[in-house]
Amino acid sequence: MPGLNVRHKKTISVTLEPALLQQAREAGINLSALLTEALEQEISAKGVERWKQENRAAVEELNRITEEHGLLSDDYRTF
């Protein structure tokens, strides 16, 4: 079917304390959905940190140039 995004899922084993699992079940928490969301957020955060590390020198150099010479738009700002 066109436009249908079928995602294949993988079954894994996760170890939790029994009391915590029971509380999650009683609260109606979907563990798969929660873990998926948490992993997506963590992976994104790690990617941001990796980008910052990889580009630290370039960002510092751009900041130095801006401090030394200002911005190209400085002459055109109205504020």
C-alpha positions as CSV (number, residue, x, y, z in Angstrom):
1,M,0.0,0.0,0.0
2,P,1.4,3.4,-0.9
3,G,2.2,5.7,2.0
4,L,2.1,2.8,4.5
5,N,5.1,2.9,6.8
6,V,5.5,-0.6,8.2
7,R,8.0,-0.7,11.0
8,H,9.3,-4.1,12.0
9,K,9.8,-4.4,15.8
10,K,12.2,-6.7,17.6
11,T,11.4,-8.4,20.9
12,I,13.9,-7.9,23.6
13,S,14.3,-8.8,27.3
14,V,14.3,-6.1,29.9
15,T,15.0,-6.7,33.6
16,L,12.9,-4.7,36.1
17,E,12.3,-4.9,39.8
18,P,8.9,-6.7,40.3
19,A,7.4,-3.8,42.4
20,L,8.3,-1.3,39.7
21,L,6.8,-3.5,37.0
22,Q,3.6,-3.9,39.0
23,Q,3.4,-0.1,39.5
24,A,3.9,0.5,35.8
25,R,1.1,-2.0,35.0
26,E,-1.2,-0.4,37.5
27,A,-0.5,3.0,36.1
28,G,-1.3,1.7,32.6
29,I,2.1,2.6,31.3
30,N,3.0,1.0,27.9
31,L,6.6,0.0,28.6
32,S,7.4,-0.5,24.9
33,A,6.2,2.9,24.0
34,L,7.9,4.5,26.9
35,L,11.2,2.8,26.2
36,T,11.0,3.7,22.5
37,E,10.4,7.3,23.3
38,A,13.2,7.4,26.0
39,L,15.7,5.8,23.6
40,E,14.8,8.2,20.8
41,Q,15.4,11.2,23.1
42,E,18.7,9.7,24.5
43,I,20.0,8.9,21.0
44,S,19.1,12.5,19.8
45,A,20.8,14.0,22.9
46,K,23.9,11.9,22.3
47,G,23.9,13.0,18.6
48,V,23.8,16.7,19.7
49,E,26.7,16.2,22.1
50,R,28.7,14.3,19.5
51,W,28.1,17.2,17.0
52,K,29.2,19.7,19.6
53,Q,32.4,17.8,20.3
54,E,33.2,17.3,16.6
55,N,32.5,21.0,15.8
56,R,33.9,22.6,18.9
57,A,37.0,24.1,17.2
58,A,35.0,25.5,14.3
59,V,32.4,27.1,16.6
60,E,35.1,28.6,18.8
61,E,36.8,30.0,15.7
62,L,33.6,31.5,14.4
63,N,33.0,33.1,17.8
64,R,36.5,34.5,17.8
65,I,36.1,36.0,14.3
66,T,32.7,37.5,15.3
67,E,34.3,39.0,18.5
68,E,37.1,40.5,16.4
69,H,35.2,41.7,13.4
70,G,31.5,41.8,14.4
71,L,28.7,40.6,12.3
72,L,28.1,41.4,8.6
73,S,24.7,42.7,9.5
74,D,26.0,45.2,12.1
75,D,25.8,48.1,9.7
76,Y,22.2,47.2,8.8
77,R,20.6,46.6,12.2
78,T,17.9,49.0,13.3
79,F,18.0,48.0,17.0
